[in-house]
Amino acid sequence: MALTDVWFLLIAVLWTGYFVLEGFDFGVGMLLPVLGRTNTDRRVMINTIGPVWDGNEVWLITAGGATFAAFPVWYATLFSGFYIALLLILAALIVRGVAFEFRGKVDTDRWRRGWDIVIVIGSALPSLLWGVAFGNIVGGVPINAQHQYTGNFLTLLNPYAILGGLTTLAVFALHGAVFLALKTGGEVRERARRLSFSLGAVAIVLGAAFLVWTQLAHGKGWTWAPLAVAAAGLVAGVAASVRGREGWAFLFTAVAIVAVTATLFGSLYPDVMPSTTDPAYSLTTTNASSGPYTLTVMTWIAAVFTPIVLAYQAWTYWVFRKRVSAPARPPTEKLSA
């Protein structure tokens, strides 16, 4: 296997980890006003992701850095062409982090409601726009012979990409509801279990439409397999959640997200950014990559440090594995982390 293929696979793994882990805390943020009837409920919901949400974002930073180093032409075209969309995502992630920290600084309902709205928007907007972005990456965008994006922001808002955005929005909301059912007790847990059925129905319909469209328009023969796994994972996750098997439900929805990401990257390969102007102008793992020496050095570094990072994050989740109930400290204090 060529090093370019190794790094394409590694970047796919990094995005998969990001969507699985950040997906559930996006879902928790989106569902804050839906499942949190009182400030105590909302405090409990935020505390479920308090120790891990910022660590989950490391996967995004690593995926972006790996793309920059391994495929600089892909990085340049992607970030220049998708500039507005990525800027909106960045702004949403920044204000979302600020909201987590500032929410408990003033003991008034108005103050907390304002920051709760920021958390909802900061969670929902990236969930939607990441789906739109990957819909455009897989579906293709106008790129000229100089590998420059020639469209505009509205070019990205095409039906296929919007469907992709709605799919990730629904799937992350479902993933978050299942996570809350797994990590909380009492009324929040029961509400999350009930809501997972409705969210699951929406996610299954949208996901089926998006993945079948992807497969028929861009897929390979083998990508039918992860597509089927994604569909089975969503259905099994909803069924397990309704039966109160939250651990299995979370596992199944995580598997579904892994399979969806595998379908997208599998449909994309060997391109990294197809051109709708002319297929000859498409960016591929070959013409968008760094030189062999750079890829070799990066591979050795990744081989050493990736297991360390994975072990540390796994340890973090193990330490904070217990359910979260009503907070022992006053609800106005800073979230646990």
Rosetta silent file (secondary structure, phi, psi, omega in degrees, C-alpha in Angstrom):
SEQUENCE: MALTDVWFLLIAVLWTGYFVLEGFDFGVGMLLPVLGRTNTDRRVMINTIGPVWDGNEVWLITAGGATFAAFPVWYATLFSGFYIALLLILAALIVRGVAFEFRGKVDTDRWRRGWDIVIVIGSALPSLLWGVAFGNIVGGVPINAQHQYTGNFLTLLNPYAILGGLTTLAVFALHGAVFLALKTGGEVRERARRLSFSLGAVAIVLGAAFLVWTQLAHGKGWTWAPLAVAAAGLVAGVAASVRGREGWAFLFTAVAIVAVTATLFGSLYPDVMPSTTDPAYSLTTTNASSGPYTLTVMTWIAAVFTPIVLAYQAWTYWVFRKRVSAPARPPTEKLSA
SCORE:     score description
SCORE:     0.000 S_00000001
   1 L     0.000  130.168 -179.975    0.000    0.000    0.000 S_00000001
   2 L   -69.212  152.846 -179.931    1.383    3.404   -0.981 S_00000001
   3 H   -61.916  -31.007  176.997    1.952    5.987    1.735 S_00000001
   4 H   -62.661  -38.411  178.014   -0.615    8.259    0.071 S_00000001
   5 H   -69.820  -37.826  177.657   -3.211    5.533    0.576 S_00000001
   6 H   -59.637  -43.730 -177.566   -2.090    5.023    4.172 S_00000001
   7 H   -75.296  -30.899  172.472   -2.617    8.707    4.931 S_00000001
   8 H   -62.269  -43.580  178.886   -5.948    8.824    3.147 S_00000001
   9 H   -64.964  -41.011 -179.447   -7.028    5.923    5.373 S_00000001
  10 H   -65.012  -41.055  178.007   -5.623    7.598    8.487 S_00000001
  11 H   -63.916  -38.427  176.115   -7.472   10.842    7.734 S_00000001
  12 H   -61.910  -39.522  178.471  -10.660    8.819    7.254 S_00000001
  13 H   -65.302  -41.002  179.546  -10.075    7.220   10.670 S_00000001
  14 H   -63.746  -43.215  177.364   -9.533   10.632   12.278 S_00000001
  15 H   -66.041  -35.684  177.405  -12.777   11.992   10.837 S_00000001
  16 H   -62.504  -46.975  177.870  -14.547    8.829   11.957 S_00000001
  17 H   -60.844  -39.384  179.370  -13.310    9.291   15.513 S_00000001
  18 H   -64.100  -45.944 -177.600  -14.351   12.934   15.436 S_00000001
  19 H   -67.953  -37.133  179.239  -17.875   12.196   14.231 S_00000001
  20 H   -67.649  -45.870 -174.005  -18.396    9.369   16.727 S_00000001
  21 H   -83.888  -49.560  178.025  -17.120   11.308   19.740 S_00000001
  22 H   -70.200  -24.512 -179.962  -18.038   14.887   18.907 S_00000001
  23 H   -58.597  -44.018 -177.462  -21.294   13.601   17.459 S_00000001
  24 H   -73.892  -32.583  179.427  -22.768   12.667   20.824 S_00000001
  25 H   -79.205  -23.986  166.586  -21.733   15.882   22.553 S_00000001
  26 H   -61.954  -43.201 -179.641  -23.173   17.876   19.641 S_00000001
  27 H   -62.248  -42.255  177.237  -26.339   15.873   20.208 S_00000001
  28 H   -60.117  -44.322  179.744  -26.366   16.657   23.925 S_00000001
  29 H   -62.734  -42.093 -179.940  -25.981   20.367   23.167 S_00000001
  30 H   -64.448  -34.178 -174.268  -28.795   20.352   20.612 S_00000001
  31 L   -90.129    3.953 -175.593  -31.160   18.579   22.995 S_00000001
  32 H   -52.384  -50.889 -179.312  -30.464   20.842   25.969 S_00000001
  33 H   -79.487  -14.167 -177.594  -33.829   22.715   25.883 S_00000001
  34 H   -82.636  -44.996 -177.166  -35.745   19.620   24.745 S_00000001
  35 H   -98.388  -17.945 -178.782  -34.755   17.222   27.521 S_00000001
  36 L   -95.357   94.144 -178.112  -33.759   19.760   30.174 S_00000001
  37 L   -77.804  -27.267 -179.985  -36.987   20.954   31.754 S_00000001
  38 L  -126.709  167.945  177.501  -35.230   22.576   34.715 S_00000001
  39 H   -63.166  -34.833  177.969  -31.846   24.149   35.292 S_00000001
  40 H   -63.484  -43.446  176.792  -30.843   21.089   37.299 S_00000001
  41 H   -59.181  -45.394 -179.044  -31.703   18.833   34.350 S_00000001
  42 H   -67.087  -35.073  176.158  -29.673   20.995   32.002 S_00000001
  43 H   -62.253  -43.161  178.433  -26.786   21.045   34.485 S_00000001
  44 H   -62.139  -44.450 -179.263  -26.839   17.242   34.558 S_00000001
  45 H   -61.285  -44.494 -179.884  -26.861   17.069   30.745 S_00000001
  46 H   -66.255  -37.002 -179.530  -23.896   19.421   30.427 S_00000001
  47 H   -66.560  -21.977  177.391  -21.979   17.528   33.100 S_00000001
  48 H   -66.366  -29.500  179.940  -22.218   14.304   31.059 S_00000001
  49 H  -107.746   -2.730 -177.330  -19.956   15.850   28.420 S_00000001
  50 L   -52.745  -44.628 -177.180  -18.048   18.225   30.705 S_00000001
  51 L   -77.873  -10.710 -168.181  -14.938   16.028   31.061 S_00000001
  52 L  -126.717  -16.320 -170.039  -14.695   15.043   27.382 S_00000001
  53 H   -62.002  -40.628 -178.496  -16.102   17.622   24.961 S_00000001
  54 H   -72.128  -32.433  175.052  -12.861   19.570   24.512 S_00000001
  55 H   -66.051  -33.906  178.492  -10.854   16.353   24.131 S_00000001
  56 H   -62.953  -32.091 -178.511  -13.231   15.243   21.393 S_00000001
  57 L   -72.133  -14.901  176.429  -12.344   18.337   19.378 S_00000001
  58 H   -60.956  -31.843  179.218   -8.701   17.235   19.267 S_00000001
  59 H   -62.629  -36.572  177.473   -9.748   14.743   16.584 S_00000001
  60 H   -66.955  -46.001  179.518  -10.811   17.639   14.366 S_00000001
  61 H   -60.636  -42.484 -179.546   -7.540   19.496   14.905 S_00000001
  62 H   -66.963  -40.317  178.187   -5.559   16.338   14.162 S_00000001
  63 H   -63.085  -42.935  177.668   -7.596   15.594   11.030 S_00000001
  64 H   -64.770  -43.342  178.420   -7.026   19.136    9.757 S_00000001
  65 H   -64.609  -40.074  178.917   -3.310   19.001   10.556 S_00000001
  66 H   -65.744  -38.402  177.368   -2.904   15.616    8.888 S_00000001
  67 H   -64.462  -43.402  179.204   -4.667   16.885    5.766 S_00000001
  68 H   -60.307  -42.454 -175.472   -2.421   19.958    5.656 S_00000001
  69 H   -80.246  -39.958 -174.722    0.759   17.875    5.977 S_00000001
  70 H   -87.851  -34.412 -177.411   -0.146   14.858    3.840 S_00000001
  71 L  -133.618   70.810 -174.574   -2.330   16.479    1.159 S_00000001
  72 H   -61.702  -32.712  179.609   -1.492   20.209    1.042 S_00000001
  73 H   -69.468  -41.372  175.187   -3.231   20.783   -2.300 S_00000001
  74 H   -59.694  -46.424 -179.569   -6.431   19.216   -0.971 S_00000001
  75 H   -59.916  -46.029 -176.949   -6.164   21.356    2.165 S_00000001
  76 H   -64.318  -45.620 -179.161   -5.618   24.555    0.171 S_00000001
  77 H   -67.776  -41.162 -178.696   -8.508   23.958   -2.221 S_00000001
  78 H   -64.919  -49.296 -173.938  -10.851   22.796    0.513 S_00000001
  79 H   -75.895  -25.480  175.223  -10.218   25.630    2.949 S_00000001
  80 H   -79.701  -41.015 -179.009  -10.268   28.341    0.299 S_00000001
  81 H   -72.748  -35.728 -177.614  -13.393   27.031   -1.436 S_00000001
  82 L  -101.596   27.402 -170.337  -15.311   26.230    1.752 S_00000001
  83 H   -56.512  -49.731 -176.049  -14.046   29.311    3.580 S_00000001
  84 H   -65.487  -45.244 -179.642  -17.402   30.741    4.699 S_00000001
  85 H   -61.546  -44.487 -179.214  -18.800   27.380    5.787 S_00000001
  86 H   -69.808  -32.902  176.234  -15.652   26.495    7.743 S_00000001
  87 H   -65.666  -39.780  177.240  -15.544   29.964    9.303 S_00000001
  88 H   -64.057  -40.500  177.843  -19.126   29.490   10.520 S_00000001
  89 H   -62.763  -46.641 -179.686  -18.186   26.114   11.996 S_00000001
  90 H   -60.665  -45.136  179.226  -15.145   27.605   13.729 S_00000001
  91 H   -61.982  -41.040  179.505  -17.173   30.497   15.155 S_00000001
  92 H   -63.615  -41.670  179.903  -19.846   28.078   16.398 S_00000001
  93 H   -66.790  -36.404  179.500  -17.255   25.874   18.118 S_00000001
  94 H   -66.280  -51.222 -177.006  -15.633   28.895   19.774 S_00000001
  95 H   -68.399  -28.728  176.543  -18.834   30.376   21.187 S_00000001
  96 H   -64.548  -44.773  177.044  -19.993   26.913   22.237 S_00000001
  97 H   -63.049  -40.277  177.377  -16.850   26.442   24.327 S_00000001
  98 H   -62.647  -40.897 -178.532  -17.269   29.911   25.820 S_00000001
  99 H   -62.725  -40.667  177.504  -20.892   29.112   26.688 S_00000001
 100 H   -58.867  -40.308 -176.231  -19.898   25.980   28.623 S_00000001
 101 H   -79.465  -34.004 -173.196  -17.482   28.020   30.710 S_00000001
 102 H   -92.477  -15.130 -172.385  -19.597   31.166   31.199 S_00000001
 103 L   -55.914  -39.144 -175.923  -23.023   29.607   31.737 S_00000001
 104 L   -96.321   12.883 -175.645  -22.625   29.270   35.492 S_00000001
 105 L   -77.838  -25.861 -179.638  -20.849   32.562   36.134 S_00000001
 106 L  -126.828  132.257 -174.215  -24.023   34.534   36.976 S_00000001
 107 L   -90.444   66.407  173.647  -26.885   33.109   39.042 S_00000001
 108 L  -138.148  147.451 -179.984  -29.855   34.296   36.983 S_00000001
 109 H   -64.329  -38.651 -179.001  -32.227   32.392   34.730 S_00000001
 110 H   -61.929  -42.859  178.932  -31.901   34.975   31.965 S_00000001
 111 H   -60.916  -47.837 -177.907  -28.104   34.611   31.899 S_00000001
 112 H   -67.452  -38.434  178.974  -28.270   30.818   31.733 S_00000001
 113 H   -62.133  -39.409  179.050  -31.004   30.820   29.079 S_00000001
 114 H   -61.774  -45.801  179.397  -28.883   33.048   26.873 S_00000001
 115 H   -71.918  -29.714  175.213  -25.880   30.750   27.062 S_00000001
 116 H   -62.550  -40.222  176.928  -28.099   27.689   26.612 S_00000001
 117 H   -61.832  -40.959  178.536  -29.249   29.150   23.279 S_00000001
 118 H   -63.045  -40.600  178.827  -25.603   29.633   22.316 S_00000001
 119 H   -62.770  -42.578  179.505  -24.868   25.989   23.184 S_00000001
 120 H   -62.367  -49.029 -179.823  -27.775   24.796   21.043 S_00000001
 121 H   -65.095  -41.854 -179.494  -26.708   26.894   18.047 S_00000001
 122 H   -67.510  -17.165  176.369  -23.035   26.048   18.569 S_00000001
 123 H   -95.405  -40.680 -175.674  -23.917   22.350   18.493 S_00000001
 124 H   -74.809  -39.450 -176.153  -26.530   22.301   15.719 S_00000001
 125 H   -63.467  -49.039  175.896  -24.725   24.513   13.198 S_00000001
 126 H   -62.436  -37.328  179.032  -21.536   22.400   12.959 S_00000001
 127 H   -58.209  -41.799  178.770  -23.640   19.228   12.881 S_00000001
 128 H   -71.666  -46.920 -172.238  -25.479   20.561    9.838 S_00000001
 129 H   -73.317  -28.757  175.531  -22.503   22.130    8.069 S_00000001
 130 H   -65.252  -37.793  175.931  -20.190   19.132    8.404 S_00000001
 131 H   -66.064  -40.528  176.799  -22.754   17.076    6.533 S_00000001
 132 H   -62.779  -43.297 -179.018  -23.064   19.779    3.882 S_00000001
 133 H   -61.752  -48.082 -178.095  -19.272   19.950    3.567 S_00000001
 134 H   -72.413  -26.989  172.545  -18.812   16.215    3.127 S_00000001
 135 H   -62.291  -38.912  178.039  -21.736   16.069    0.736 S_00000001
 136 H   -74.676  -35.603  178.277  -19.871   18.519   -1.462 S_00000001
 137 H   -63.449  -45.141 -178.912  -16.535   16.760   -1.030 S_00000001
 138 H   -74.911  -42.939 -177.247  -17.994   13.445   -2.154 S_00000001
 139 H   -73.330  -23.255  179.784  -20.382   14.886   -4.770 S_00000001
 140 L    99.676  150.521  179.100  -17.772   17.178   -6.266 S_00000001
 141 E  -136.881  162.203  178.922  -17.392   20.920   -6.699 S_00000001
 142 L   -68.757  116.173  178.631  -16.236   23.146   -9.574 S_00000001
 143 E  -129.806  134.134 -178.258  -12.414   23.051   -9.677 S_00000001
 144 L   -90.534 -173.734 -176.239  -10.330   24.396  -12.551 S_00000001
 145 L   -65.898  -23.176  178.209   -7.073   23.155  -14.065 S_00000001
 146 L   -88.771   10.797  179.592   -5.083   25.073  -11.415 S_00000001
 147 L    62.511   35.273  177.327   -6.930   23.129   -8.691 S_00000001
 148 L  -107.863  138.601  176.995   -8.769   26.251   -7.570 S_00000001
 149 E   -71.097  128.521 -175.764  -12.392   26.253   -6.437 S_00000001
 150 L  -111.240    4.595  178.452  -14.419   28.364   -8.887 S_00000001
 151 L   -91.613 -161.695  176.649  -17.833   28.303   -7.208 S_00000001
 152 L  -137.346 -172.756 -177.051  -19.228   30.361   -4.328 S_00000001
 153 H   -61.927  -40.153 -178.397  -20.984   29.721   -1.029 S_00000001
 154 H   -66.753  -25.256  176.571  -24.357   29.141   -2.699 S_00000001
 155 H   -59.940  -32.205 -177.947  -22.765   26.469   -4.913 S_00000001
 156 H   -74.100  -17.904 -176.176  -22.327   24.392   -1.775 S_00000001
 157 L   -92.959   58.494  178.116  -26.044   24.559   -0.960 S_00000001
 158 L   -96.670  162.238 -173.870  -27.145   21.934   -3.464 S_00000001
 159 H   -56.139  -42.750 -178.682  -29.829   19.287   -2.736 S_00000001
 160 H   -63.370  -44.589 -178.914  -27.398   16.395   -2.200 S_00000001
 161 H   -68.301  -39.903  178.445  -25.220   18.348    0.231 S_00000001
 162 H   -63.534  -39.393  175.579  -28.217   19.750    2.136 S_00000001
 163 H   -62.066  -39.103  176.331  -29.553   16.218    2.526 S_00000001
 164 H   -61.971  -40.326  178.485  -26.142   15.241    3.880 S_00000001
 165 H   -65.146  -42.828  178.237  -26.337   18.074    6.396 S_00000001
 166 H   -64.806  -33.729  178.541  -29.809   17.092    7.563 S_00000001
 167 H   -65.256  -50.117  179.982  -28.604   13.507    7.904 S_00000001
 168 H   -64.449  -34.967  177.225  -25.673   14.365   10.164 S_00000001
 169 H   -60.465  -48.006 -178.069  -27.917   16.693   12.166 S_00000001
 170 H   -69.723  -42.076 -177.997  -30.446   13.921   12.804 S_00000001
 171 H   -66.589  -41.520  178.553  -27.876   11.177   13.415 S_00000001
 172 H   -66.755  -37.301  176.971  -25.898   13.290   15.900 S_00000001
 173 H   -62.949  -43.037  176.403  -29.103   14.226   17.728 S_00000001
 174 H   -62.164  -45.595  179.793  -29.985   10.527   17.995 S_00000001
 175 H   -59.470  -39.767  178.330  -26.436    9.694   19.131 S_00000001
 176 H   -67.800  -39.904  178.635  -26.695   12.384   21.801 S_00000001
 177 H   -63.674  -42.369  178.548  -30.065   11.147   23.054 S_00000001
 178 H   -64.689  -40.308  178.357  -28.732    7.607   23.356 S_00000001
 179 H   -62.725  -42.070  178.812  -25.637    8.906   25.161 S_00000001
 180 H   -64.289  -38.593  176.730  -27.824   10.816   27.641 S_00000001
 181 H   -64.032  -32.094  179.604  -29.901    7.716   28.290 S_00000001
 182 H   -76.055  -34.953 -168.663  -26.642    5.864   28.981 S_00000001
 183 H  -103.188   -6.114 -177.840  -25.065    8.516   31.193 S_00000001
 184 E  -121.748  173.266  174.779  -27.956    9.934   33.236 S_00000001
 185 L  -130.066  176.917  175.161  -30.662    8.703   35.576 S_00000001
 186 H    70.343 -145.262 -173.309  -34.152    9.746   36.512 S_00000001
 187 H   -67.519  -35.416  179.394  -36.381   11.856   34.298 S_00000001
 188 H   -61.759  -41.916  178.924  -33.645   12.944   31.888 S_00000001
 189 H   -62.308  -45.339 -178.572  -32.864    9.322   31.138 S_00000001
 190 H   -65.959  -41.495  177.640  -36.512    8.454   30.528 S_00000001
 191 H   -63.027  -41.187 -179.532  -37.080   11.469   28.282 S_00000001
 192 H   -63.434  -40.701  178.526  -33.946   10.636   26.304 S_00000001
 193 H   -63.085  -44.086 -179.775  -35.115    7.053   25.796 S_00000001
 194 H   -66.636  -41.042 -178.247  -38.529    8.168   24.564 S_00000001
 195 H   -68.475  -29.045 -177.844  -37.089   10.821   22.283 S_00000001
 196 H   -60.585  -28.864  178.940  -34.609    8.375   20.739 S_00000001
 197 H   -67.264  -48.065  179.880  -37.480    6.591   18.978 S_00000001
 198 H   -65.328  -45.461  178.737  -38.681    9.734   17.186 S_00000001
 199 H   -63.110  -37.573  179.754  -35.152   10.896   16.414 S_00000001
 200 H   -63.717  -40.217  178.923  -34.274    7.417   15.203 S_00000001
 201 H   -61.824  -43.597  178.859  -37.172    7.362   12.747 S_00000001
 202 H   -65.516  -44.851 -178.542  -36.055   10.684   11.260 S_00000001
 203 H   -63.507  -38.433 -179.629  -32.388    9.631   11.163 S_00000001
 204 H   -65.995  -44.423 -179.716  -33.203    6.328    9.454 S_00000001
 205 H   -64.352  -50.294 -178.875  -35.283    7.986    6.724 S_00000001
 206 H   -65.401  -42.891 -179.676  -32.775   10.771    6.048 S_00000001
 207 H   -63.613  -40.630  178.971  -29.789    8.451    6.334 S_00000001
 208 H   -63.309  -44.607  179.930  -31.283    5.911    3.955 S_00000001
 209 H   -62.852  -45.225 -177.636  -32.035    8.583    1.354 S_00000001
 210 H   -67.106  -44.965 -176.335  -28.573   10.150    1.616 S_00000001
 211 H   -71.073  -37.892  177.182  -26.612    6.900    1.576 S_00000001
 212 H   -66.071  -40.929  175.704  -28.577    5.355   -1.289 S_00000001
 213 H   -60.078  -45.004  178.682  -28.103    8.562   -3.286 S_00000001
 214 H   -60.099  -46.365 -177.388  -24.391    8.438   -2.458 S_00000001
 215 H   -64.851  -44.179 -176.971  -24.107    4.801   -3.460 S_00000001
 216 H   -70.769  -33.209 -176.154  -25.978    5.142   -6.730 S_00000001
 217 H   -91.719  -32.377 -171.346  -24.192    8.335   -7.798 S_00000001
 218 H  -135.218   -7.278 -169.893  -20.696    7.870   -6.416 S_00000001
 219 L   -75.609  166.809  173.733  -20.348    4.503   -4.691 S_00000001
 220 L  -105.588  172.151  178.850  -18.213    1.462   -5.426 S_00000001
 221 L   -60.316  -42.302 -175.006  -19.352   -2.140   -5.371 S_00000001
 222 L   -75.393  -17.922 -177.620  -17.909   -2.802   -1.914 S_00000001
 223 L   -74.489   -6.158  170.439  -19.458    0.316   -0.332 S_00000001
 224 H   -62.841  -30.494 -177.577  -22.836   -1.431   -0.286 S_00000001
 225 H   -65.560  -54.758  177.417  -21.446   -3.327    2.747 S_00000001
 226 H   -64.092  -29.718  176.029  -20.855   -0.325    5.060 S_00000001
 227 H   -60.303  -44.902  179.157  -24.128    1.167    3.814 S_00000001
 228 H   -65.455  -38.181  178.282  -25.953   -1.944    5.026 S_00000001
 229 H   -64.307  -40.257  178.998  -24.056   -1.839    8.334 S_00000001
 230 H   -61.831  -45.249  179.719  -25.050    1.810    8.811 S_00000001
 231 H   -63.457  -45.571  179.541  -28.715    1.030    8.240 S_00000001
 232 H   -63.822  -37.414 -179.429  -28.618   -1.979   10.575 S_00000001
 233 H   -64.798  -42.261  179.082  -26.773    0.054   13.227 S_00000001
 234 H   -64.615  -45.772 -179.449  -29.374    2.820   13.278 S_00000001
 235 H   -63.848  -45.475 -179.379  -32.288    0.393   13.492 S_00000001
 236 H   -65.948  -36.986  178.996  -30.603   -1.721   16.163 S_00000001
 237 H   -63.102  -43.322  178.377  -29.612    1.375   18.145 S_00000001
 238 H   -65.356  -44.172 -179.602  -33.179    2.650   18.286 S_00000001
 239 H   -61.871  -43.461 -179.580  -34.529   -0.784   19.210 S_00000001
 240 H   -66.847  -37.319  179.819  -31.960   -1.235   21.993 S_00000001
 241 H   -66.046  -43.553 -179.942  -32.629    2.245   23.386 S_00000001
 242 H   -61.800  -33.269 -179.717  -36.377    1.699   23.528 S_00000001
 243 L   -84.178    0.392  179.146  -35.773   -1.558   25.438 S_00000001
 244 L    83.412   14.001  177.601  -33.529    0.194   27.946 S_00000001
 245 L   -96.260   72.145 -171.056  -30.278   -1.364   26.692 S_00000001
 246 H   -65.095  -36.453  179.601  -28.441    1.946   26.536 S_00000001
 247 H   -61.171  -47.238  177.592  -24.941    0.500   26.305 S_00000001
 248 H   -65.737  -38.560 -179.866  -25.827   -1.569   23.247 S_00000001
 249 H   -61.241  -44.905  179.550  -27.777    1.341   21.781 S_00000001
 250 H   -64.425  -40.499  177.856  -24.758    3.652   22.027 S_00000001
 251 H   -60.935  -44.050 -178.025  -22.528    0.991   20.498 S_00000001
 252 H   -66.831  -41.434  179.076  -24.925    0.503   17.582 S_00000001
 253 H   -69.031  -33.379  175.624  -25.281    4.218   16.823 S_00000001
 254 H   -65.183  -42.773  177.367  -21.488    4.586   17.012 S_00000001
 255 H   -61.318  -39.206  178.658  -21.104    1.685   14.562 S_00000001
 256 H   -61.454  -42.785  179.388  -23.637    3.373   12.266 S_00000001
 257 H   -65.851  -40.665  175.792  -21.600    6.590   12.245 S_00000001
 258 H   -58.834  -44.842 -178.065  -18.423    4.613   11.519 S_00000001
 259 H   -67.626  -38.467  177.097  -20.163    2.875    8.626 S_00000001
 260 H   -61.236  -46.316 -179.947  -21.551    6.135    7.225 S_00000001
 261 H   -64.148  -38.933  177.360  -18.077    7.686    7.253 S_00000001
 262 H   -63.552  -38.419  177.518  -16.615    4.565    5.632 S_00000001
 263 H   -62.904  -43.049 -178.889  -19.246    4.792    2.893 S_00000001
 264 H   -65.937  -50.378 -178.757  -18.378    8.435    2.218 S_00000001
 265 H   -69.236  -33.635  176.301  -14.610    7.981    2.131 S_00000001
 266 H   -66.592  -37.701  176.988  -14.946    4.736    0.206 S_00000001
 267 H   -69.178  -30.247 -177.790  -17.095    6.468   -2.401 S_00000001
 268 H   -75.254  -42.433 -174.631  -14.570    9.316   -2.597 S_00000001
 269 L   -59.547  140.874    5.935  -11.379    7.251   -3.112 S_00000001
 270 L   -87.357    0.885  173.320   -9.059    7.596   -5.052 S_00000001
 271 E   -72.576  156.268  168.460  -10.213   11.203   -5.395 S_00000001
 272 E  -115.181  -17.458  176.148   -9.957   13.514   -2.426 S_00000001
 273 E  -161.469   94.459 -177.467  -11.963   16.290   -4.076 S_00000001
 274 L   -67.842  147.770  176.573  -13.693   15.540   -7.391 S_00000001
 275 E  -101.045  129.489  175.001  -14.111   18.309   -9.959 S_00000001
 276 L   -86.125  -10.712  177.325  -17.498   18.820  -11.579 S_00000001
 277 L   -72.962  -48.045  178.947  -15.876   21.075  -14.189 S_00000001
 278 L  -161.142  126.007  179.941  -13.797   18.275  -15.683 S_00000001
 279 H   -54.279  -27.295  179.428  -12.869   14.930  -14.080 S_00000001
 280 H   -66.476  -20.495 -179.361   -9.283   15.518  -15.231 S_00000001
 281 H   -90.030   -0.106 -177.087   -9.089   18.468  -12.805 S_00000001
 282 L   -64.623  146.682  173.145  -10.043   16.353   -9.780 S_00000001
 283 E   -85.748  133.372 -178.093   -7.717   16.188   -6.800 S_00000001
 284 E  -124.030  173.043  177.498   -6.564   12.652   -6.067 S_00000001
 285 L   -63.505  -18.121 -179.147   -4.439   10.927   -3.455 S_00000001
 286 L   -90.521  -52.975 -173.637   -1.587   11.172   -5.969 S_00000001
 287 L   -83.392   -5.687  179.806   -1.670   14.720   -7.337 S_00000001
 288 L  -108.413    3.286 -170.787   -2.661   16.365   -4.038 S_00000001
 289 L   -93.071  165.294  172.443   -0.119   14.687   -1.757 S_00000001
 290 L   -77.336  176.630  179.710    3.172   15.714   -0.192 S_00000001
 291 L   -73.730  164.508 -177.940    6.478   14.165   -1.234 S_00000001
 292 H   -57.817  -38.801 -178.295    7.594   10.667   -0.176 S_00000001
 293 H   -64.002  -45.801  178.580   10.067   11.960    2.426 S_00000001
 294 H   -59.588  -45.685 -179.337    7.415   14.052    4.200 S_00000001
 295 H   -65.067  -36.087  179.198    4.956   11.166    4.233 S_00000001
 296 H   -65.304  -47.681  179.044    7.616    8.770    5.559 S_00000001
 297 H   -61.394  -44.879  179.475    8.566   11.040    8.464 S_00000001
 298 H   -61.167  -36.585 -179.061    4.892   11.659    9.281 S_00000001
 299 H   -64.750  -43.012  178.371    4.185    7.937    9.258 S_00000001
 300 H   -64.791  -41.104  179.076    6.875    7.221   11.858 S_00000001
 301 H   -63.967  -44.121  179.648    5.626   10.065   14.060 S_00000001
 302 H   -63.816  -38.392 -178.956    2.027    8.851   13.787 S_00000001
 303 H   -63.718  -31.483 -178.305    3.071    5.278   14.590 S_00000001
 304 H   -82.839  -46.564 -169.201    4.674    6.426   17.843 S_00000001
 305 H   -92.203  -25.337 -178.906    2.216    9.022   19.128 S_00000001
 306 H   -60.069  -46.963  178.242   -1.197    7.813   17.898 S_00000001
 307 H   -60.567  -33.881  179.452   -1.360    4.832   20.318 S_00000001
 308 H   -65.403  -46.235 -179.798   -0.398    7.146   23.200 S_00000001
 309 H   -63.367  -43.495  179.645   -3.172    9.601   22.394 S_00000001
 310 H   -63.040  -41.333  179.925   -5.726    6.802   21.974 S_00000001
 311 H   -64.757  -40.826 -179.677   -4.715    5.212   25.285 S_00000001
 312 H   -65.305  -43.771 -178.531   -5.002    8.535   27.109 S_00000001
 313 H   -68.883  -37.257  176.413   -8.443    9.300   25.718 S_00000001
 314 H   -61.701  -39.813  177.958   -9.658    5.772   26.450 S_00000001
 315 H   -63.341  -40.186  179.059   -8.460    6.206   30.041 S_00000001
 316 H   -59.926  -45.627 -179.979  -10.361    9.497   30.296 S_00000001
 317 H   -66.541  -33.830  178.849  -13.619    7.841   29.242 S_00000001
 318 H   -66.754  -42.142 -179.297  -13.002    4.991   31.666 S_00000001
 319 H   -62.773  -39.369 -176.956  -12.477    7.365   34.592 S_00000001
 320 L  -102.962   37.697 -173.609  -15.720    9.251   33.827 S_00000001
 321 L   -81.331  -16.691 -173.298  -17.759    6.169   32.893 S_00000001
 322 L   -75.300  161.219  176.981  -20.384    6.398   35.672 S_00000001
 323 L   -68.009  153.236  178.440  -23.846    7.875   35.310 S_00000001
 324 E  -108.143  127.401  177.496  -24.376   11.527   36.172 S_00000001
 325 L  -113.915 -164.464 -179.933  -27.226   12.434   38.502 S_00000001
 326 L   -53.765  133.948 -173.885  -28.313   15.690   40.113 S_00000001
 327 L   -63.218  139.376  178.627  -25.172   17.751   40.772 S_00000001
 328 L   -75.996  -25.491  179.047  -23.735   17.645   44.253 S_00000001
 329 L   -96.163  163.652  179.859  -22.470   21.223   43.894 S_00000001
 330 L   -56.774  140.721 -175.417  -24.679   24.274   43.346 S_00000001
 331 L   -65.580  -10.935 -179.841  -26.002   24.391   39.760 S_00000001
 332 L   -86.308   -7.599 -177.818  -24.509   27.853   39.221 S_00000001
 333 L   -75.770  164.570  178.350  -20.959   26.587   39.502 S_00000001
 334 L   -59.546  145.581 -178.429  -18.709   25.947   36.512 S_00000001
 335 L   -63.701  150.630 -178.587  -19.314   22.618   34.780 S_00000001
 336 L   -69.597  139.004  177.113  -17.223   19.700   35.857 S_00000001
 337 L  -178.140    0.000    0.000  -14.150   18.995   33.764 S_00000001
